């Protein structure tokens, strides 16, 4: 399976960001990818009020992503913000493509490192797995990556590939943590993990909130890094070996060998 990770630098104009989705999706399709992943907050970067830009999942921006997927013929997954019933927004992934029209609302909110995402964002509560050409793909967002139980739950639901869409915050050791966590979640689940981040926006914008450090990567089911990006904007295209991932899941057997306690904790 060939996938593409679009490490873009979102701005504050949703229309301009949708143009980025269009151009990078076309490039991914031309490169032979069947799936293209965009970061968290593709619709609008963090650091500005989100409620004024939030739109429903059947609104103009989401429909624009669906149109891009239809024109290119590949599955597109991108981060957006939707109005919540309580006046906040949801931090949402929209997934559109052949036979796919789905979404995932971020479960674990980033109330850490001095940032309180829950003040403006309402949490989701349902894991999401989509089908891309017969491949089961689990969807996660940024801070989710620190919570292994979500990933093993996605693997239990059949995910062979798990995606992470981030706008990772800067700080000492943060890029190393991002890479380590992506590799660890691959080892936890014996799934391929494709983790796409926002490109680094420069010091001035980075000071406004979690706006990306780059370092998008793909880790094999045994935790080996098979593709990685730098700090700048890049379309990272790579082939993933799902047959090898299936062998790893069978031979390493961490999912099968979990104790009843661990399974109870994952569903609590």
C-alpha positions, 0 to 999 in steps of 0.5 A: 500500500502506498500512502502519503503524509502531507506535512503542511503549514496551515494558516488562519484562512480555511479557504487557503488551507483547503487549496493546500489539501487540493494541491497535495492530494493531487500530488499524492494521487500522481505519485500513486498513493491511495491514502493521503494524510493531513495534520490536525488543524489543517482547516485552521492552525491553533493560536487563534479563536476556533469557534468563528472558523468551525463548520459542521461536517456537512459544511462548505469546508468538509464538502471541499475535502470530499470534492478533492477526494472525488476528483483525485480518486484517493482517500483524504484524511484532514483535521478540522473544527466543528461546532459542539453542542456546548458552545465549544468545538470538536477537534475532528478528522474528516475522512473521505474517499472511495466508499468512505465518508467518516469522521473522528472526534479527538478523545484525549484533549491536550491539557498539558504543558501549560495549554488547556485544549478543553477550554475550547474543545469538547472531547469525543468518545468513539474510536474510528476505523475506516476501510481504504481499499480493503485495509483497516485504518484507525484514526487518532489525533495528536495527544491521543498518541500518549494513550496506548489503550486507544491504539490497542482498541483500534488494533482489536477492531482490526486496524492494520494501519493507524494514523496520527494527525498532529499539531505537535507543540515545541519544547525541549525533547518534544520532537524526540518524544513524538518520534518515540511515541509513534514507534512505541504505538506501532510496537504496542499494536503490531500495526504500521503507524503513520504520524503526520505533523504540521511543519514548523511555522517559525518561532513567532507563530510557534509561541502562540500554541501547539503549531507543529515541529515537523518530523512526520514519520512512518513506523513499521509494525516492529517500530522501525522508522521507514520514512521521516520528514524534516521540519519544513513542508513536505509530501512524504510518500512511502510504501508500507508492507502490510504482509510483514505487519500481519506476520509481526502481529502473528509472531510477536503476539502482544495483542493475544498475550495481554492479561485480562487486567490489561484488556479490562483497563483498555475498555474502562 
